[in-house]
Amino acid sequence: MKRPAITPVTPAPEEGVTQVSDATLREFIGYHMKRAFNVVQADLNQTLKPLELRMVTYSALVLIVDNPGLRQSQLAEALDVERANLVVIVDELEGRDLITRDRVPTDRRAYALNPTLAGRRLCSKAVEAVRGHERRMLGGMEEETKQAVIRAMSLISRGSEGGSKGG
C-alpha cells in the first residue's frame, strides 16, 4: 500500500518565509517583557547619550547620589552586577570627576563612594531627562496600569532572589 504524499508545511528554502509568526513566543510573559525592554532601552539610550551616560552608569550615579558613602560592594549588590564588573563602572564615573572613591577608615579594604558637585548636578539633569523619557514611553498608560506593571515586575524580581547570580 502506497502512502499518500506529504505536502510540506514550510516553503522550500529558495522561496523564503513571507511572514514570520511569533504566536508561540507571545504565549510567554518573558517574550513580551524582552520586546518592551528593547523599545524602552533604545529610547533611554538616546535620552542619556547627550549626557554621556549609559543605563548602568546612570543607575550607579543615582544610587551614589541618593546614598553618599555607599560601599562598592553595596553598589554591586544594588545593581546586581559582579564586583569585578563594577570596577569599570566606578572607574568611568570617577574618571569624569562625578564621584570620589575614598577608603573607609574602619575597613581599609573597602571604598566609600561619594558624589562630587558635578556628579550631583549631572544626576539631577539625568533624572529629569529620564522622567521625560518615561512620560514619552508611558504617556498613554493610566497611572493604575503603571502601578500594576510595577507590582508585577516586583513580584517577578522577588521570585528570583532565591536564585544565584550568573557570571
C-alpha positions as CSV (number, residue, x, y, z in Angstrom):
1,M,0.0,0.0,0.0
2,K,1.4,3.4,-1.0
3,R,1.5,6.2,1.5
4,P,-0.1,9.5,0.4
5,A,2.4,12.2,-0.5
6,I,3.1,14.6,2.4
7,T,2.6,18.2,1.5
8,P,5.3,20.4,3.0
9,V,4.1,22.9,5.5
10,T,7.0,25.3,5.1
11,P,8.1,26.7,1.8
12,A,11.2,25.5,0.0
13,P,14.3,27.4,1.1
14,E,14.6,29.2,-2.2
15,E,11.1,30.6,-1.7
16,G,11.8,32.0,1.8
17,V,9.4,32.9,4.6
18,T,6.9,35.6,3.6
19,Q,5.7,36.3,7.1
20,V,7.2,35.3,10.5
21,S,4.9,34.1,13.1
22,D,5.8,34.6,16.8
23,A,2.5,33.3,18.1
24,T,4.1,30.6,20.2
25,L,6.5,33.1,21.8
26,R,3.7,35.5,22.5
27,E,2.3,33.0,25.0
28,F,5.2,33.9,27.3
29,I,5.4,36.9,29.6
30,G,9.2,36.9,29.3
31,Y,8.9,37.4,25.5
32,H,6.7,40.5,25.9
33,M,9.0,41.8,28.7
34,K,12.0,41.5,26.4
35,R,10.3,43.2,23.5
36,A,9.1,46.0,25.7
37,F,12.5,46.3,27.3
38,N,14.2,46.6,23.9
39,V,11.9,49.6,23.0
40,V,12.4,51.3,26.4
41,Q,16.2,50.7,26.4
42,A,16.6,52.1,22.9
43,D,14.8,55.3,23.9
44,L,16.6,55.5,27.2
45,N,20.0,55.2,25.5
46,Q,19.1,58.1,23.2
47,T,17.9,60.1,26.2
48,L,21.2,59.5,28.2
49,K,23.6,59.8,25.2
50,P,23.8,63.7,25.3
51,L,24.8,63.4,29.0
52,E,27.4,60.7,28.1
53,L,25.8,58.2,30.4
54,R,24.7,54.6,29.8
55,M,21.9,52.9,31.6
56,V,24.3,51.2,34.0
57,T,26.4,54.4,34.7
58,Y,23.2,56.4,35.2
59,S,21.8,53.8,37.7
60,A,25.1,53.8,39.6
61,L,25.3,57.6,39.7
62,V,21.7,57.9,41.0
63,L,22.4,55.3,43.7
64,I,25.6,57.0,44.8
65,V,23.9,60.5,44.9
66,D,21.0,59.0,46.8
67,N,23.3,57.1,49.2
68,P,26.5,59.0,49.8
69,G,29.2,56.8,51.4
70,L,27.8,53.7,49.7
71,R,30.4,51.0,49.6
72,Q,31.4,49.4,46.3
73,S,30.1,46.0,47.5
74,Q,26.7,47.6,48.3
75,L,26.6,49.3,44.9
76,A,27.4,46.0,43.2
77,E,24.6,44.3,45.1
78,A,22.1,47.1,44.3
79,L,22.9,47.0,40.6
80,D,23.0,43.2,40.6
81,V,26.4,43.1,38.9
82,E,29.6,41.2,39.8
83,R,32.1,43.3,41.8
84,A,34.7,42.8,39.1
85,N,32.4,44.4,36.5
86,L,31.6,47.2,38.9
87,V,35.2,48.5,38.9
88,V,34.8,49.5,35.3
89,I,31.6,51.5,36.1
90,V,33.2,53.2,39.1
91,D,36.4,54.0,37.2
92,E,34.3,55.7,34.5
93,L,32.3,57.8,36.9
94,E,35.5,58.7,38.9
95,G,37.4,59.5,35.7
96,R,34.7,62.0,34.8
97,D,35.0,63.6,38.3
98,L,31.4,62.6,39.1
99,I,32.2,60.6,42.2
100,T,35.1,60.1,44.6
101,R,36.3,56.7,45.9
102,D,37.6,57.1,49.4
103,R,38.9,54.4,51.7
104,V,36.7,53.5,54.6
105,P,38.7,54.3,57.8
106,T,37.3,51.3,59.7
107,D,37.9,48.9,56.8
108,R,41.0,49.6,54.6
109,R,39.8,47.0,52.0
110,A,36.5,48.9,51.4
111,Y,35.8,52.1,49.5
112,A,33.1,54.6,50.1
113,L,31.6,56.3,47.0
114,N,30.6,59.9,47.2
115,P,29.2,62.2,44.5
116,T,31.0,65.4,43.6
117,L,29.2,68.6,42.9
118,A,29.5,67.9,39.2
119,G,28.1,64.4,39.8
120,R,25.1,65.8,41.7
121,R,24.4,68.3,39.0
122,L,24.6,65.7,36.2
123,C,22.5,63.3,38.2
124,S,19.8,66.0,38.6
125,K,19.8,66.6,34.8
126,A,19.8,62.9,34.0
127,V,16.9,62.2,36.4
128,E,14.8,64.9,34.7
129,A,15.7,63.5,31.3
130,V,14.7,60.0,32.3
131,R,11.4,61.4,33.7
132,G,10.8,62.9,30.3
133,H,11.7,59.5,28.7
134,E,9.1,57.8,30.9
135,R,6.5,60.4,30.0
136,R,7.1,59.8,26.3
137,M,7.1,56.0,26.6
138,L,4.3,55.6,29.1
139,G,2.2,58.7,28.3
140,G,-0.8,56.7,27.1
141,M,-0.8,54.4,30.1
142,E,-3.1,55.1,33.0
143,E,-1.5,55.5,36.5
144,E,-3.3,52.5,37.8
145,T,-1.9,50.4,34.9
146,K,1.6,51.7,35.6
147,Q,1.4,50.7,39.2
148,A,0.1,47.3,38.3
149,V,3.1,46.8,36.0
150,I,5.5,47.9,38.7
151,R,3.8,45.5,41.2
152,A,4.1,42.6,38.7
153,M,7.7,43.3,37.9
154,S,8.5,43.5,41.6
155,L,6.9,40.1,42.2
156,I,9.0,38.6,39.4
157,S,12.1,40.2,40.8
158,R,11.4,38.9,44.3
159,G,10.8,35.4,42.9
160,S,14.4,35.3,41.5
161,E,16.0,36.5,44.8
162,G,16.4,32.9,45.9
163,G,18.5,32.0,42.8
164,S,22.2,32.6,42.2
165,K,23.8,35.2,40.1
166,G,25.3,34.1,36.8
167,G,28.7,35.0,35.5
